[in-house]
Amino acid sequence: MGEQSLRPRTFLLGNIPNSTAYRNVEQYRNANHVLGILILEIDAPIYFANASYLRER
């Protein structure tokens, strides 16, 4: 089991104006946060071994 699956990369997503697309807010500066909602992209499956790490993130 690799480090990548135990501590997967996570990305905060935001909405691209006038679309239904959600993109990484660090790469797309025009992506807007959705008020009151946290949208994460997780770069690995969620399972018991990485659940605590993801909860902390």
mmJSON file of the N, C-alpha and C atoms, coordinates in Angstrom:
{"data_MODEL":{"atom_site":{
"group_PDB":["ATOM","ATOM","ATOM","ATOM","ATOM","ATOM","ATOM","ATOM","ATOM","ATOM","ATOM","ATOM","ATOM","ATOM","ATOM","ATOM","ATOM","ATOM","ATOM","ATOM","ATOM","ATOM","ATOM","ATOM","ATOM","ATOM","ATOM","ATOM","ATOM","ATOM","ATOM","ATOM","ATOM","ATOM","ATOM","ATOM","ATOM","ATOM","ATOM","ATOM","ATOM","ATOM","ATOM","ATOM","ATOM","ATOM","ATOM","ATOM","ATOM","ATOM","ATOM","ATOM","ATOM","ATOM","ATOM","ATOM","ATOM","ATOM","ATOM","ATOM","ATOM","ATOM","ATOM","ATOM","ATOM","ATOM","ATOM","ATOM","ATOM","ATOM","ATOM","ATOM","ATOM","ATOM","ATOM","ATOM","ATOM","ATOM","ATOM","ATOM","ATOM","ATOM","ATOM","ATOM","ATOM","ATOM","ATOM","ATOM","ATOM","ATOM","ATOM","ATOM","ATOM","ATOM","ATOM","ATOM","ATOM","ATOM","ATOM","ATOM","ATOM","ATOM","ATOM","ATOM","ATOM","ATOM","ATOM","ATOM","ATOM","ATOM","ATOM","ATOM","ATOM","ATOM","ATOM","ATOM","ATOM","ATOM","ATOM","ATOM","ATOM","ATOM","ATOM","ATOM","ATOM","ATOM","ATOM","ATOM","ATOM","ATOM","ATOM","ATOM","ATOM","ATOM","ATOM","ATOM","ATOM","ATOM","ATOM","ATOM","ATOM","ATOM","ATOM","ATOM","ATOM","ATOM","ATOM","ATOM","ATOM","ATOM","ATOM","ATOM","ATOM","ATOM","ATOM","ATOM","ATOM","ATOM","ATOM","ATOM","ATOM","ATOM","ATOM","ATOM","ATOM","ATOM","ATOM","ATOM","ATOM","ATOM","ATOM"],
"id":[1,2,3,4,5,6,7,8,9,10,11,12,13,14,15,16,17,18,19,20,21,22,23,24,25,26,27,28,29,30,31,32,33,34,35,36,37,38,39,40,41,42,43,44,45,46,47,48,49,50,51,52,53,54,55,56,57,58,59,60,61,62,63,64,65,66,67,68,69,70,71,72,73,74,75,76,77,78,79,80,81,82,83,84,85,86,87,88,89,90,91,92,93,94,95,96,97,98,99,100,101,102,103,104,105,106,107,108,109,110,111,112,113,114,115,116,117,118,119,120,121,122,123,124,125,126,127,128,129,130,131,132,133,134,135,136,137,138,139,140,141,142,143,144,145,146,147,148,149,150,151,152,153,154,155,156,157,158,159,160,161,162,163,164,165,166,167,168,169,170,171],
"type_symbol":["N","C","C","N","C","C","N","C","C","N","C","C","N","C","C","N","C","C","N","C","C","N","C","C","N","C","C","N","C","C","N","C","C","N","C","C","N","C","C","N","C","C","N","C","C","N","C","C","N","C","C","N","C","C","N","C","C","N","C","C","N","C","C","N","C","C","N","C","C","N","C","C","N","C","C","N","C","C","N","C","C","N","C","C","N","C","C","N","C","C","N","C","C","N","C","C","N","C","C","N","C","C","N","C","C","N","C","C","N","C","C","N","C","C","N","C","C","N","C","C","N","C","C","N","C","C","N","C","C","N","C","C","N","C","C","N","C","C","N","C","C","N","C","C","N","C","C","N","C","C","N","C","C","N","C","C","N","C","C","N","C","C","N","C","C","N","C","C","N","C","C"],
"label_atom_id":["N","CA","C","N","CA","C","N","CA","C","N","CA","C","N","CA","C","N","CA","C","N","CA","C","N","CA","C","N","CA","C","N","CA","C","N","CA","C","N","CA","C","N","CA","C","N","CA","C","N","CA","C","N","CA","C","N","CA","C","N","CA","C","N","CA","C","N","CA","C","N","CA","C","N","CA","C","N","CA","C","N","CA","C","N","CA","C","N","CA","C","N","CA","C","N","CA","C","N","CA","C","N","CA","C","N","CA","C","N","CA","C","N","CA","C","N","CA","C","N","CA","C","N","CA","C","N","CA","C","N","CA","C","N","CA","C","N","CA","C","N","CA","C","N","CA","C","N","CA","C","N","CA","C","N","CA","C","N","CA","C","N","CA","C","N","CA","C","N","CA","C","N","CA","C","N","CA","C","N","CA","C","N","CA","C","N","CA","C","N","CA","C","N","CA","C","N","CA","C"],
"label_alt_id":[null,null,null,null,null,null,null,null,null,null,null,null,null,null,null,null,null,null,null,null,null,null,null,null,null,null,null,null,null,null,null,null,null,null,null,null,null,null,null,null,null,null,null,null,null,null,null,null,null,null,null,null,null,null,null,null,null,null,null,null,null,null,null,null,null,null,null,null,null,null,null,null,null,null,null,null,null,null,null,null,null,null,null,null,null,null,null,null,null,null,null,null,null,null,null,null,null,null,null,null,null,null,null,null,null,null,null,null,null,null,null,null,null,null,null,null,null,null,null,null,null,null,null,null,null,null,null,null,null,null,null,null,null,null,null,null,null,null,null,null,null,null,null,null,null,null,null,null,null,null,null,null,null,null,null,null,null,null,null,null,null,null,null,null,null,null,null,null,null,null,null],
"label_comp_id":["MET","MET","MET","GLY","GLY","GLY","GLU","GLU","GLU","GLN","GLN","GLN","SER","SER","SER","LEU","LEU","LEU","ARG","ARG","ARG","PRO","PRO","PRO","ARG","ARG","ARG","THR","THR","THR","PHE","PHE","PHE","LEU","LEU","LEU","LEU","LEU","LEU","GLY","GLY","GLY","ASN","ASN","ASN","ILE","ILE","ILE","PRO","PRO","PRO","ASN","ASN","ASN","SER","SER","SER","THR","THR","THR","ALA","ALA","ALA","TYR","TYR","TYR","ARG","ARG","ARG","ASN","ASN","ASN","VAL","VAL","VAL","GLU","GLU","GLU","GLN","GLN","GLN","TYR","TYR","TYR","ARG","ARG","ARG","ASN","ASN","ASN","ALA","ALA","ALA","ASN","ASN","ASN","HIS","HIS","HIS","VAL","VAL","VAL","LEU","LEU","LEU","GLY","GLY","GLY","ILE","ILE","ILE","LEU","LEU","LEU","ILE","ILE","ILE","LEU","LEU","LEU","GLU","GLU","GLU","ILE","ILE","ILE","ASP","ASP","ASP","ALA","ALA","ALA","PRO","PRO","PRO","ILE","ILE","ILE","TYR","TYR","TYR","PHE","PHE","PHE","ALA","ALA","ALA","ASN","ASN","ASN","ALA","ALA","ALA","SER","SER","SER","TYR","TYR","TYR","LEU","LEU","LEU","ARG","ARG","ARG","GLU","GLU","GLU","ARG","ARG","ARG"],
"label_asym_id":["A","A","A","A","A","A","A","A","A","A","A","A","A","A","A","A","A","A","A","A","A","A","A","A","A","A","A","A","A","A","A","A","A","A","A","A","A","A","A","A","A","A","A","A","A","A","A","A","A","A","A","A","A","A","A","A","A","A","A","A","A","A","A","A","A","A","A","A","A","A","A","A","A","A","A","A","A","A","A","A","A","A","A","A","A","A","A","A","A","A","A","A","A","A","A","A","A","A","A","A","A","A","A","A","A","A","A","A","A","A","A","A","A","A","A","A","A","A","A","A","A","A","A","A","A","A","A","A","A","A","A","A","A","A","A","A","A","A","A","A","A","A","A","A","A","A","A","A","A","A","A","A","A","A","A","A","A","A","A","A","A","A","A","A","A","A","A","A","A","A","A"],
"label_entity_id":["1","1","1","1","1","1","1","1","1","1","1","1","1","1","1","1","1","1","1","1","1","1","1","1","1","1","1","1","1","1","1","1","1","1","1","1","1","1","1","1","1","1","1","1","1","1","1","1","1","1","1","1","1","1","1","1","1","1","1","1","1","1","1","1","1","1","1","1","1","1","1","1","1","1","1","1","1","1","1","1","1","1","1","1","1","1","1","1","1","1","1","1","1","1","1","1","1","1","1","1","1","1","1","1","1","1","1","1","1","1","1","1","1","1","1","1","1","1","1","1","1","1","1","1","1","1","1","1","1","1","1","1","1","1","1","1","1","1","1","1","1","1","1","1","1","1","1","1","1","1","1","1","1","1","1","1","1","1","1","1","1","1","1","1","1","1","1","1","1","1","1"],
"label_seq_id":[1,1,1,2,2,2,3,3,3,4,4,4,5,5,5,6,6,6,7,7,7,8,8,8,9,9,9,10,10,10,11,11,11,12,12,12,13,13,13,14,14,14,15,15,15,16,16,16,17,17,17,18,18,18,19,19,19,20,20,20,21,21,21,22,22,22,23,23,23,24,24,24,25,25,25,26,26,26,27,27,27,28,28,28,29,29,29,30,30,30,31,31,31,32,32,32,33,33,33,34,34,34,35,35,35,36,36,36,37,37,37,38,38,38,39,39,39,40,40,40,41,41,41,42,42,42,43,43,43,44,44,44,45,45,45,46,46,46,47,47,47,48,48,48,49,49,49,50,50,50,51,51,51,52,52,52,53,53,53,54,54,54,55,55,55,56,56,56,57,57,57],
"pdbx_PDB_ins_code":[null,null,null,null,null,null,null,null,null,null,null,null,null,null,null,null,null,null,null,null,null,null,null,null,null,null,null,null,null,null,null,null,null,null,null,null,null,null,null,null,null,null,null,null,null,null,null,null,null,null,null,null,null,null,null,null,null,null,null,null,null,null,null,null,null,null,null,null,null,null,null,null,null,null,null,null,null,null,null,null,null,null,null,null,null,null,null,null,null,null,null,null,null,null,null,null,null,null,null,null,null,null,null,null,null,null,null,null,null,null,null,null,null,null,null,null,null,null,null,null,null,null,null,null,null,null,null,null,null,null,null,null,null,null,null,null,null,null,null,null,null,null,null,null,null,null,null,null,null,null,null,null,null,null,null,null,null,null,null,null,null,null,null,null,null,null,null,null,null,null,null],
"Cartn_x":[0.863,0.0,0.907,0.703,1.569,1.157,2.108,1.859,0.737,0.64,-0.372,-1.787,-2.027,-3.373,-3.648,-2.583,-2.773,-2.946,-2.262,-2.355,-2.595,-3.804,-4.07,-4.08,-3.745,-3.837,-5.307,-5.573,-6.932,-6.901,-7.981,-8.079,-9.418,-9.39,-10.605,-11.15,-12.426,-13.035,-13.959,-14.042,-14.951,-15.642,-16.74,-17.539,-16.97,-16.859,-16.467,-17.704,-17.609,-18.779,-19.48,-20.794,-21.659,-21.485,-21.209,-21.096,-21.487,-21.513,-21.754,-20.455,-19.314,-18.009,-17.444,-16.773,-16.076,-14.618,-13.722,-12.292,-11.486,-10.242,-9.305,-9.131,-9.412,-9.341,-7.911,-6.915,-5.528,-5.091,-5.662,-5.303,-6.187,-7.438,-8.392,-8.775,-8.105,-8.324,-9.735,-10.438,-11.806,-12.852,-12.417,-13.351,-13.817,-15.127,-15.719,-16.066,-15.753,-16.166,-17.683,-18.268,-19.71,-19.985,-20.703,-20.962,-21.603,-20.979,-21.53,-21.273,-20.547,-20.291,-18.807,-18.227,-16.843,-16.853,-16.268,-16.222,-14.773,-14.477,-13.12,-13.049,-11.935,-11.606,-10.517,-10.703,-9.749,-9.125,-7.797,-7.066,-6.774,-7.74,-7.613,-8.96,-9.172,-10.398,-10.402,-11.574,-11.713,-11.929,-11.094,-11.247,-10.678,-10.785,-10.469,-9.06,-8.078,-6.698,-6.445,-7.226,-6.995,-8.137,-9.133,-10.294,-9.912,-9.044,-8.639,-7.883,-6.983,-6.227,-7.177,-8.134,-9.06,-9.947,-10.352,-11.17,-10.39,-9.089,-8.245,-8.071,-7.982,-7.796,-9.006],
"Cartn_y":[-1.172,0.0,1.231,2.102,3.261,4.449,5.357,6.601,7.407,7.329,8.1,7.713,6.434,6.026,6.297,6.358,6.649,8.14,8.961,10.414,11.008,10.801,11.256,12.78,13.251,14.688,15.09,16.274,16.82,18.193,18.529,19.8,20.45,21.714,22.487,22.924,22.628,22.967,24.158,24.914,26.045,26.028,26.731,26.783,27.798,27.394,28.312,29.128,30.46,31.303,30.94,30.994,30.739,29.335,28.354,26.972,26.037,24.76,23.746,23.043,23.575,22.963,23.411,22.496,22.772,22.403,23.325,23.127,23.513,23.085,23.379,24.897,25.45,26.91,27.437,26.573,27.016,27.123,26.32,26.362,27.317,27.457,28.312,29.459,30.575,31.722,32.293,32.031,32.549,31.595,30.446,29.509,30.085,30.111,30.709,29.643,29.924,29.043,29.067,27.951,27.868,28.134,29.192,29.63,28.513,28.181,27.202,25.75,25.506,24.13,23.969,22.879,22.535,21.411,21.659,20.658,20.251,18.983,18.462,17.412,17.415,16.313,15.527,14.236,13.373,12.457,12.449,11.756,10.291,9.617,8.197,7.726,6.432,5.919,6.207,6.372,6.566,5.194,4.833,3.571,3.719,2.688,2.788,3.317,2.995,3.392,4.886,5.556,6.989,7.857,7.267,8.025,9.06,8.71,9.659,10.837,10.555,11.624,12.579,12.03,12.884,13.693,13.115,13.839,15.038,14.852,15.95,17.052,16.688,17.68,18.557],
"Cartn_z":[0.0,0.0,0.0,-0.943,-1.082,-0.24,-0.077,0.667,0.018,-1.308,-2.044,-1.607,-1.347,-0.949,0.531,1.36,2.782,3.042,2.265,2.379,0.989,0.466,-0.905,-1.012,-2.188,-2.434,-2.431,-1.908,-1.911,-2.548,-3.22,-3.916,-3.583,-3.242,-3.008,-4.353,-4.6,-5.883,-5.753,-6.837,-6.928,-8.275,-8.36,-9.585,-10.564,-11.816,-12.886,-13.249,-13.233,-13.5,-14.809,-14.784,-15.935,-16.504,-15.623,-16.08,-14.938,-15.233,-14.207,-13.841,-14.28,-14.032,-12.686,-12.014,-10.765,-10.963,-10.594,-10.829,-9.586,-9.555,-8.477,-8.373,-7.196,-7.037,-7.103,-6.882,-6.999,-8.457,-9.323,-10.743,-11.536,-11.11,-11.822,-10.893,-11.044,-10.152,-10.24,-11.344,-11.473,-10.894,-10.362,-9.73,-8.391,-8.198,-6.999,-5.969,-4.693,-3.6,-3.526,-3.164,-2.974,-1.5,-1.21,0.158,0.985,2.106,3.025,2.664,1.564,1.125,0.829,1.316,1.028,0.005,-1.161,-2.219,-2.411,-2.117,-2.236,-3.328,-4.032,-4.921,-4.201,-4.096,-3.406,-4.447,-4.494,-5.542,-5.19,-4.537,-4.186,-3.649,-3.637,-3.015,-1.51,-0.943,0.5,1.128,2.113,2.815,4.222,5.023,6.448,6.725,5.889,6.167,5.977,5.143,4.938,5.472,6.083,6.559,7.615,8.554,9.599,9.0,8.072,7.413,6.686,5.954,5.209,6.15,7.251,8.221,8.765,9.026,9.525,8.484,7.233,6.164,6.088],
"occupancy":[1.0,1.0,1.0,1.0,1.0,1.0,1.0,1.0,1.0,1.0,1.0,1.0,1.0,1.0,1.0,1.0,1.0,1.0,1.0,1.0,1.0,1.0,1.0,1.0,1.0,1.0,1.0,1.0,1.0,1.0,1.0,1.0,1.0,1.0,1.0,1.0,1.0,1.0,1.0,1.0,1.0,1.0,1.0,1.0,1.0,1.0,1.0,1.0,1.0,1.0,1.0,1.0,1.0,1.0,1.0,1.0,1.0,1.0,1.0,1.0,1.0,1.0,1.0,1.0,1.0,1.0,1.0,1.0,1.0,1.0,1.0,1.0,1.0,1.0,1.0,1.0,1.0,1.0,1.0,1.0,1.0,1.0,1.0,1.0,1.0,1.0,1.0,1.0,1.0,1.0,1.0,1.0,1.0,1.0,1.0,1.0,1.0,1.0,1.0,1.0,1.0,1.0,1.0,1.0,1.0,1.0,1.0,1.0,1.0,1.0,1.0,1.0,1.0,1.0,1.0,1.0,1.0,1.0,1.0,1.0,1.0,1.0,1.0,1.0,1.0,1.0,1.0,1.0,1.0,1.0,1.0,1.0,1.0,1.0,1.0,1.0,1.0,1.0,1.0,1.0,1.0,1.0,1.0,1.0,1.0,1.0,1.0,1.0,1.0,1.0,1.0,1.0,1.0,1.0,1.0,1.0,1.0,1.0,1.0,1.0,1.0,1.0,1.0,1.0,1.0,1.0,1.0,1.0,1.0,1.0,1.0],
"B_iso_or_equiv":[0.0,0.0,0.0,0.0,0.0,0.0,0.0,0.0,0.0,0.0,0.0,0.0,0.0,0.0,0.0,0.0,0.0,0.0,0.0,0.0,0.0,0.0,0.0,0.0,0.0,0.0,0.0,0.0,0.0,0.0,0.0,0.0,0.0,0.0,0.0,0.0,0.0,0.0,0.0,0.0,0.0,0.0,0.0,0.0,0.0,0.0,0.0,0.0,0.0,0.0,0.0,0.0,0.0,0.0,0.0,0.0,0.0,0.0,0.0,0.0,0.0,0.0,0.0,0.0,0.0,0.0,0.0,0.0,0.0,0.0,0.0,0.0,0.0,0.0,0.0,0.0,0.0,0.0,0.0,0.0,0.0,0.0,0.0,0.0,0.0,0.0,0.0,0.0,0.0,0.0,0.0,0.0,0.0,0.0,0.0,0.0,0.0,0.0,0.0,0.0,0.0,0.0,0.0,0.0,0.0,0.0,0.0,0.0,0.0,0.0,0.0,0.0,0.0,0.0,0.0,0.0,0.0,0.0,0.0,0.0,0.0,0.0,0.0,0.0,0.0,0.0,0.0,0.0,0.0,0.0,0.0,0.0,0.0,0.0,0.0,0.0,0.0,0.0,0.0,0.0,0.0,0.0,0.0,0.0,0.0,0.0,0.0,0.0,0.0,0.0,0.0,0.0,0.0,0.0,0.0,0.0,0.0,0.0,0.0,0.0,0.0,0.0,0.0,0.0,0.0,0.0,0.0,0.0,0.0,0.0,0.0],
"pdbx_formal_charge":[null,null,null,null,null,null,null,null,null,null,null,null,null,null,null,null,null,null,null,null,null,null,null,null,null,null,null,null,null,null,null,null,null,null,null,null,null,null,null,null,null,null,null,null,null,null,null,null,null,null,null,null,null,null,null,null,null,null,null,null,null,null,null,null,null,null,null,null,null,null,null,null,null,null,null,null,null,null,null,null,null,null,null,null,null,null,null,null,null,null,null,null,null,null,null,null,null,null,null,null,null,null,null,null,null,null,null,null,null,null,null,null,null,null,null,null,null,null,null,null,null,null,null,null,null,null,null,null,null,null,null,null,null,null,null,null,null,null,null,null,null,null,null,null,null,null,null,null,null,null,null,null,null,null,null,null,null,null,null,null,null,null,null,null,null,null,null,null,null,null,null],
"auth_seq_id":[1,1,1,2,2,2,3,3,3,4,4,4,5,5,5,6,6,6,7,7,7,8,8,8,9,9,9,10,10,10,11,11,11,12,12,12,13,13,13,14,14,14,15,15,15,16,16,16,17,17,17,18,18,18,19,19,19,20,20,20,21,21,21,22,22,22,23,23,23,24,24,24,25,25,25,26,26,26,27,27,27,28,28,28,29,29,29,30,30,30,31,31,31,32,32,32,33,33,33,34,34,34,35,35,35,36,36,36,37,37,37,38,38,38,39,39,39,40,40,40,41,41,41,42,42,42,43,43,43,44,44,44,45,45,45,46,46,46,47,47,47,48,48,48,49,49,49,50,50,50,51,51,51,52,52,52,53,53,53,54,54,54,55,55,55,56,56,56,57,57,57],
"auth_comp_id":["MET","MET","MET","GLY","GLY","GLY","GLU","GLU","GLU","GLN","GLN","GLN","SER","SER","SER","LEU","LEU","LEU","ARG","ARG","ARG","PRO","PRO","PRO","ARG","ARG","ARG","THR","THR","THR","PHE","PHE","PHE","LEU","LEU","LEU","LEU","LEU","LEU","GLY","GLY","GLY","ASN","ASN","ASN","ILE","ILE","ILE","PRO","PRO","PRO","ASN","ASN","ASN","SER","SER","SER","THR","THR","THR","ALA","ALA","ALA","TYR","TYR","TYR","ARG","ARG","ARG","ASN","ASN","ASN","VAL","VAL","VAL","GLU","GLU","GLU","GLN","GLN","GLN","TYR","TYR","TYR","ARG","ARG","ARG","ASN","ASN","ASN","ALA","ALA","ALA","ASN","ASN","ASN","HIS","HIS","HIS","VAL","VAL","VAL","LEU","LEU","LEU","GLY","GLY","GLY","ILE","ILE","ILE","LEU","LEU","LEU","ILE","ILE","ILE","LEU","LEU","LEU","GLU","GLU","GLU","ILE","ILE","ILE","ASP","ASP","ASP","ALA","ALA","ALA","PRO","PRO","PRO","ILE","ILE","ILE","TYR","TYR","TYR","PHE","PHE","PHE","ALA","ALA","ALA","ASN","ASN","ASN","ALA","ALA","ALA","SER","SER","SER","TYR","TYR","TYR","LEU","LEU","LEU","ARG","ARG","ARG","GLU","GLU","GLU","ARG","ARG","ARG"],
"auth_asym_id":["A","A","A","A","A","A","A","A","A","A","A","A","A","A","A","A","A","A","A","A","A","A","A","A","A","A","A","A","A","A","A","A","A","A","A","A","A","A","A","A","A","A","A","A","A","A","A","A","A","A","A","A","A","A","A","A","A","A","A","A","A","A","A","A","A","A","A","A","A","A","A","A","A","A","A","A","A","A","A","A","A","A","A","A","A","A","A","A","A","A","A","A","A","A","A","A","A","A","A","A","A","A","A","A","A","A","A","A","A","A","A","A","A","A","A","A","A","A","A","A","A","A","A","A","A","A","A","A","A","A","A","A","A","A","A","A","A","A","A","A","A","A","A","A","A","A","A","A","A","A","A","A","A","A","A","A","A","A","A","A","A","A","A","A","A","A","A","A","A","A","A"],
"auth_atom_id":["N","CA","C","N","CA","C","N","CA","C","N","CA","C","N","CA","C","N","CA","C","N","CA","C","N","CA","C","N","CA","C","N","CA","C","N","CA","C","N","CA","C","N","CA","C","N","CA","C","N","CA","C","N","CA","C","N","CA","C","N","CA","C","N","CA","C","N","CA","C","N","CA","C","N","CA","C","N","CA","C","N","CA","C","N","CA","C","N","CA","C","N","CA","C","N","CA","C","N","CA","C","N","CA","C","N","CA","C","N","CA","C","N","CA","C","N","CA","C","N","CA","C","N","CA","C","N","CA","C","N","CA","C","N","CA","C","N","CA","C","N","CA","C","N","CA","C","N","CA","C","N","CA","C","N","CA","C","N","CA","C","N","CA","C","N","CA","C","N","CA","C","N","CA","C","N","CA","C","N","CA","C","N","CA","C","N","CA","C","N","CA","C","N","CA","C","N","CA","C"],
"pdbx_PDB_model_num":[1,1,1,1,1,1,1,1,1,1,1,1,1,1,1,1,1,1,1,1,1,1,1,1,1,1,1,1,1,1,1,1,1,1,1,1,1,1,1,1,1,1,1,1,1,1,1,1,1,1,1,1,1,1,1,1,1,1,1,1,1,1,1,1,1,1,1,1,1,1,1,1,1,1,1,1,1,1,1,1,1,1,1,1,1,1,1,1,1,1,1,1,1,1,1,1,1,1,1,1,1,1,1,1,1,1,1,1,1,1,1,1,1,1,1,1,1,1,1,1,1,1,1,1,1,1,1,1,1,1,1,1,1,1,1,1,1,1,1,1,1,1,1,1,1,1,1,1,1,1,1,1,1,1,1,1,1,1,1,1,1,1,1,1,1,1,1,1,1,1,1]
}}}
